[in-house]
Amino acid sequence: MAYQDISLLFRQALSQQASQQLSGLLNDIQSDPITLTTRPDNAAWRWEATGEFTVRSAYFASKNTLTTHYDTRRIWKLKVPPRMRVFAWLMVLNKILTVDNLMRRGWSMVNRCVLCKNSSESVLHLFEQCQVSVQVYTQAAQAVHMVIPITGAIREIIENNYNAQFVIWPERCTRIFRDISKQKEQLVHEIVTEYQLQERTQDREE
């Protein structure tokens, strides 16, 4: 059923925001149709591999806004190299080996962001809240004339500025393991270069 037909089922006219939400929902349904089976439904806890509820997983899910507010299926539809999709998927699931995740695995170390040196390191901090990352994102976005909301918008970083992930993470690792740092201007240049290369690749494919 078309969007116009569905809107006629409402007794009152939809607001502009409601119309946009309805249109987005219908587009999602059409692009990823639901496949029905004869198997009975069963409840499963999505934050445990076994599907069973645990207090530990509930605690980490409540602390991790990446997993609670983002549909990971969207990542696999991005027109980017597979390595970028895999990295973004691990990032959203909070599986990247940031300091906080290493400490949960039993490693003993000081938890401090090596980029800004002002906060503890986590996936959420490194890619969304770190002052250095935010400045690099902003300057790169301005250079390619993109409007990318940063604060509280990890999904925007994933879907619209995915090249930045492949610059921020290697820079973080280089600073830790080789004690070598690049200037922010260099990081911005690398993001812009990756973005432009990706744009040309997509244009050729289309």
C-alpha positions in Angstrom: 0.0 0.0 0.0 1.3 3.4 -1.0 2.1 6.1 1.6 -0.8 8.3 0.3 -3.2 5.4 0.7 -2.1 4.7 4.3 -2.5 8.4 5.2 -6.2 8.2 4.3 -6.7 5.7 7.2 -6.0 8.4 9.8 -9.0 10.4 11.0 -6.8 13.5 11.5 -4.3 15.0 9.1 -0.8 13.9 10.0 1.7 16.6 11.0 4.8 17.1 8.9 7.0 15.2 11.5 4.5 12.3 11.7 4.4 12.2 7.9 8.2 12.0 7.7 8.3 9.3 10.3 5.6 7.3 8.5 7.4 7.7 5.2 10.7 6.5 6.7 9.0 3.5 8.3 7.5 2.5 5.0 10.8 2.9 3.2 12.5 0.7 5.8 9.8 -2.0 5.4 10.1 -2.0 1.6 13.9 -2.0 1.6 14.1 -4.9 4.2 10.9 -6.9 3.9 9.9 -9.2 6.8 10.0 -12.9 6.0 7.4 -14.9 7.9 7.8 -18.5 8.8 5.7 -21.2 10.4 8.0 -21.5 13.4 6.5 -20.2 16.7 7.9 -16.9 18.1 10.2 -17.0 21.1 11.6 -14.3 23.3 15.4 -13.7 23.2 17.6 -11.2 25.0 19.6 -9.5 22.2 22.5 -8.5 24.4 23.6 -12.1 25.2 24.8 -14.6 22.6 22.7 -17.3 24.3 19.5 -15.1 24.1 19.1 -15.4 27.9 18.8 -12.4 30.2 21.6 -11.7 32.6 22.0 -8.7 35.0 25.5 -8.2 33.7 24.4 -7.7 30.1 21.5 -5.5 31.1 23.9 -3.2 33.0 26.3 -2.9 30.1 23.4 -2.4 27.7 22.1 0.5 29.8 25.5 2.1 29.8 26.2 1.6 26.1 24.1 4.0 24.0 25.6 2.5 20.9 23.9 -0.8 21.1 20.6 0.5 22.6 19.8 3.1 19.9 21.2 1.8 16.6 20.0 -0.9 14.3 23.1 -2.7 13.2 21.4 -4.0 10.0 21.8 -0.5 8.6 25.6 -0.9 8.5 25.5 -3.7 6.0 23.6 -1.5 3.5 26.3 1.2 3.5 28.1 1.5 0.1 31.6 1.2 1.6 34.4 -1.4 1.6 33.7 -4.5 3.7 36.4 -3.7 6.2 34.7 -0.4 7.0 31.3 -2.2 7.5 32.9 -4.7 9.8 34.7 -2.1 11.8 31.6 0.0 12.2 29.7 -3.1 13.3 32.2 -3.9 15.9 32.2 -0.3 17.0 28.4 -0.2 17.5 28.5 -3.5 19.4 31.2 -2.1 21.7 33.6 -4.9 20.8 36.6 -2.7 19.7 39.5 -3.2 22.1 39.4 0.2 23.8 41.0 0.6 27.2 37.7 0.1 29.1 37.0 -3.1 27.1 40.5 -4.4 27.8 40.1 -3.8 31.5 36.9 -5.8 31.5 38.9 -8.7 30.1 41.3 -8.5 33.1 44.0 -6.2 31.8 45.5 -3.8 34.4 46.2 -0.3 33.0 45.4 3.4 33.4 42.3 4.3 31.5 42.9 7.6 29.8 42.1 8.7 26.2 45.4 9.0 24.4 43.9 11.7 22.0 42.5 14.3 24.4 44.1 13.0 27.6 41.2 14.5 29.5 38.9 11.5 30.0 38.8 7.7 30.2 38.7 5.8 26.9 35.7 4.0 25.6 34.1 3.5 22.2 31.5 6.1 22.8 34.1 8.6 24.1 36.7 8.0 21.3 34.4 8.3 18.4 31.8 10.7 19.7 32.8 12.7 22.8 36.6 13.2 22.5 37.4 16.8 21.9 40.1 15.9 19.4 37.8 13.6 17.4 35.0 16.2 17.4 37.4 18.9 16.1 38.7 16.6 13.4 35.2 15.6 12.4 34.0 19.2 12.2 36.9 20.5 10.2 36.7 17.5 7.8 33.0 18.0 7.3 33.5 21.7 6.6 36.2 20.9 4.0 33.8 18.7 2.0 30.7 20.8 2.7 28.9 18.2 4.8 26.6 18.9 7.8 27.3 16.2 10.3 25.8 16.4 13.8 28.4 15.2 16.3 27.2 15.3 19.9 24.9 12.4 20.6 24.9 11.2 17.0 27.1 8.2 16.7 24.8 6.9 13.9 25.6 10.0 11.9 29.3 9.4 12.3 28.9 5.8 11.2 26.7 6.5 8.2 27.9 9.8 6.9 31.5 10.1 8.1 32.6 6.4 8.1 36.1 7.4 6.7 36.8 9.2 10.0 36.7 5.9 11.9 39.6 4.6 9.8 41.7 7.7 10.6 40.9 8.1 14.3 41.4 4.5 15.3 44.8 4.0 13.6 46.0 7.4 15.0 44.9 6.2 18.5 46.8 2.9 18.1 49.9 4.7 16.6 50.1 7.0 19.6 49.9 4.1 22.1 52.2 1.5 20.4 54.7 3.7 18.6 54.5 7.0 20.5 54.0 8.9 17.3 51.4 11.6 16.9 50.0 13.4 13.9 48.8 17.0 13.8 45.0 17.5 13.6 45.4 19.1 10.2 47.0 15.9 9.0 44.1 13.8 10.3 41.6 16.1 8.6 43.5 15.8 5.3 43.4 12.0 5.5 39.7 12.0 6.2 39.0 14.4 3.3 41.2 12.3 1.0 39.4 9.1 1.9 36.0 10.7 1.6 36.8 12.1 -1.9 38.2 8.7 -3.0 35.1 6.9 -1.8 32.9 9.5 -3.6 34.7 8.9 -6.9 34.4 5.1 -6.5 30.7 5.4 -5.9 30.2 7.6 -8.9 32.0 5.1 -11.1 29.8 2.2 -9.8 26.6 4.2 -10.4 
